[in-house]
Amino acid sequence: MKKTVYAICLLCMVFTLSCTKKEVEKKAYTIYYQDLTSPTLVPYTYYTDTTAVLDLINELYQCLEEVPAELKVHSVVPKGVRKQFHQLKQGYLSIHFNQNYPKVGTIEEILFRAAVVKTLSCISEEVEKLEFWIEDQILLDTDNNPVGLMSSSTFLNYYVDAHNQPDSSKKSSTVSLILYFANAEGNKLVEKIQEVENPKALPLERLVVEQLIQGPTEENLYPTISNHTKILNFSVNDEICYIDLDSNFLTPMQKVKPEVAIYSLVNSLTEISNITKVSISVEGEQNRYFYNQISLKDIFERNIDEME
């Protein structure tokens, strides 16, 4: 009899320990926040025992909105943007946002979209792809085409772990850049192949802009951008380079046509293989005019008409 009671007690203890173990088992998910000093995403491991997919979607999105106190990062969710509801059907997750979504700046919007997609697409095989809606309208890109379905691979790791910062794992090297400066009259662009030391292994697009700001080294070429200009932010997505500069960028260069100055930047950046278009903002705003003539609201493409 005593052996029977002992066996029962032992079984109860094993059952209790098993239940306790199940209760404390939590799965890890990666939440993406924004770095404090650059337009890049920073991963953070979050643990939860939530298993119901729709509940998990809500929980992880709430994590995107609320930054843990111990982290020195920003939330990627733009001010005023609210998730109204979401629908999951056959692995496709549709998220509907309020009318404040279109008011979000270009770079901020891309970071937000990348963070949401990367975070929620990690929910095993339940969420294969995502699409964004503004109330009942599908999200459109800069050419007014539907952005469509997105997955984690849509957004390169380019955004993660401070893309704009030097990568210490890369060796210093010399790179060849194709840059465009103004001719002596300031009315045409002249191509210049320039060998540039890249000791900090900076991304090519940043290196290009820095070289344009420094100006040409040859006497018969003229600068197109004020050397006081500062790069505030930049990113690349869907072959579009989004660059944010300070107000010194608007300072006219003597004798240089506005078109020559703007396409010095655009044509130089589009020499990089993964860039076909350029979006320019000044201190986060695109509602500005370059030299009081050219609207920065447009997405710029390569222009060979301005080349000599």
N, C-alpha and C positions, 0 to 999 in steps of 0.2 A: 504493500500500500504506500509506504513512504517513497519507494522508487517511482511509483506512478505519479505521485504528487510532485516529486522533484522533476520528473520529465515534463510534466505539464507546465511547471513554473519556468523551466528552461526554454520551452517552446514559446511561452509568452514573452520572455525577455528577448529572444531572437526576433520575434514578430515586431515587438516594440522598437527595437534597434533598427530593423529594416524600414519601418514606417518613418522613423525619425530621419534616417538617411535620405529617404525619398523626399521628405519635406525640406531638407536643407540643400538638396542638389539644385544648383542654379546653372543656367546656360549663359555663356558669354556672347555679347553682341558689341559691335563697334559703332560708337556714336561719333559724328564728326562736328567739330566746332571750328570757329574762325580764329586764326592766330591774331594776337593783339597788335602786331606791327606790320603785317603784310596780308595781301589777299590770298591766303592759303588755308587749307584745311588741316586741322590737328585731330588725330584719332584718339579716342578714349574708350577703354574697355568697361562695359556696363554689364552687371550680372542680374538676372531675374529668373524667377521660377514660373513666370507666366507662360502658358503653353497655347492657349486659345489664340489663333492667328489674328483675328480682328482686335482682340484686347491688346495683343502684343504690338500691333501697328499703332494703336493709340498711345500706348506706353512709351514706345521708342520715339514717336513724334513729340511727345511731351518732354522727353529728355532733350530733344533738339531746342526746345523753347527755353528750358530752365538749366542754366549752367551750374554744376556743382560748385559750392563755395571754395573748395580747395584748388580749383583749376583757374589758371590765369589765361582765360580765353574769352571770346565773345560768342554769344548765340548767333547762329547763322540766319535765324528767322527774322526777316525785315520788320521794322516797326509798322504796325497797322495791318500786316498781313495775317489773316486768320484762315485756318483750315475749316471749311464748312462741313464737309463729310467726305467719306471715301467709299469706294465700291471695289470688291475683289471678285473677279470672275475668271475662272480657268487660268489662274496664274498671272493675270493682268490686273494691276492695281491702278485705279483712277482716283486721283485726289482733286477735289474741287476747292478752290480758294475764293476769297471775296474780291470785290472790285478794287481793292487797294493794290493788288498784285502788279498791274501795269505801271504803277508809280515808282516802282523799285528801280534803282540805277542798274546799268548793264552789268557791271562787274559783280555787284552785290547779288543780282538775280542769278547769275551763273553759279556763284558759290553756294547759294541757297539750294538751287536745283541739284547741284552735284552732291551736296551733303545729304539731302533727303533721299535721293536715289541710292547713294552708296550705303546709307544707314538701313533703309527699309528693304533693299534687295538682298540683304544678308539673312533674311528670314527663310532659311533653307530653300526648299523647292516651291514653297507656297507662293512666293512673290518672285516671278521671273522678270517681269518688266513693269515699268510705271509710265503713266502719262498724266500731265497736268492740265487742269481746266480752270478757267476763270468763270465761276458760276456755271453757266450752261454752254460756254464757248471754249473750244479746245485752245490751248496755248499756241500762239504763233511766234515764229522767229522774226528776225529783222527784215526778211523779205516777204513777210506776211504768209509764209507757208507753215502748216502745222508742224510743231516740234516733233510730235509723234511719240512712239514708245521708246523708253530709255532703260538701259540696264547699267550696272556698275561699270562695264567696259566702255560705256559711252563717254565716261569722264576718265581721262588718263590719270595715273597717279601723280602726274604733273601738279595736281592741286594739293597733294598731301605732303606733309612734313616740310613746309616752307620751301616751295619751288624757287622763290625769289632769293633765297639765301645761298651762299656758296656751299657746294657739296664737297666736304673734306675727303670723301672717298675717291674723288676724281683727281687725276694728276693735272698739273699745270700744262698748258699747251698753247701753241700759236695757231690762230685760226685765220682763214681768209674771208673777208667780208666784202660784199659788193655794196658800195655806198654811193649815194647821189648828192652832189653839192651843186651850187649855182656856178654858172660861167661868169666871166668878167663883167658881162652886161647885166647879169641877174635875171635874164629872160628865158634861160633854158637850163636843163639839168645835164650834168656831165658825170658819166660813170667813172668810179674810182675803185679799183680792187686794192684793198688795204690789208696788210698783214698786221694782226693785232695780238699782242700777248694777252692771254686770259688766265692769269695765275690763280684766280679764285674760282675758276670753272663756272663763270656766270652763264645763264641761259643766253642763247644767241640773240634773241630779240632785245633783251636788255642791253647787251653789248653793242648792238647796232645803234640804239637810241643814244647811248652814252657817247659813242664815237661821233654821231651827228651833232650832239651838244658841244663836244670839244672842238669841232670844226675841222676843216681840212689842213693838211700839212704842206700842201703845194701852193705856191704863190699865185698861180693862175686860177685857183678855185676859191670860192667864197662861201662862208657859212650861211646856213639857211635857218638856223634855230639859235636863239639867244643862249650864250654860254652860262647864263644864270638860271636856266631852266632846270627844274628838279623833277625826277620821276617819282610819282606818288604811289601808283599801283599799276600792275599790268597782269594780264592773263591771256591764254589762248584757248579757244573752244570752237569746234566746228569750222576750223581753218580761219577763224576771225581773231585778230589780235586786238584786245581791248587795252588801251593805254590811257592812264590818267596822269596829267602833267600839272604843274603849278601855273599860276597866272603869268609868269615870265615867258611862257610859251607864246603868249599873245603879243609880245613886244615885236614890232616890225623891224626887219633887218634892212639896213640901208640899201637901196637900189634893187632889192630882190622882189620879184613879182609874188603876190600871195599864192598863186597856183604853183609856182616853182617851189616855194617854201613848204607848202603842205604836201606836195607829191615827192619832195625830197625824203620825207619821213615815210610816206606810204610805199613808194617804189623800193626804198631800201628794205623795209620790213617784208615786203612780198617777195624778195629774193630768197627768203627762207622757205624751205620746201613745204612746211606745214601751214603756211600763211598765204591766203589769197585775198583777204580783205582786212581793213583796219578801221577800228572805231576809236575816236579820240574824244576825251572829255578833259575839262579843265577844272581841277579841284572838285571833282565828282559831278560836275554839271556839263550837259551837252547842249544846253540852251544858250550857247555862246557863238560869237562870230569871230573867225580868224581874220585878223587885219580889218575887222569891221565889214568884211565882204563875204566870206565863205562860212556857211552854217556848219556847225559841228554835229548837227543832228543826223547827217547822212553817214552811211557806211561807205568808206572810200575803197576803190579798187585801183589797181595799177593803171597808170595813164602814160602811154608812150608818146603822146602828143607834146608833152612838156620836156621831152628828152632831145638833146642836141643831135 
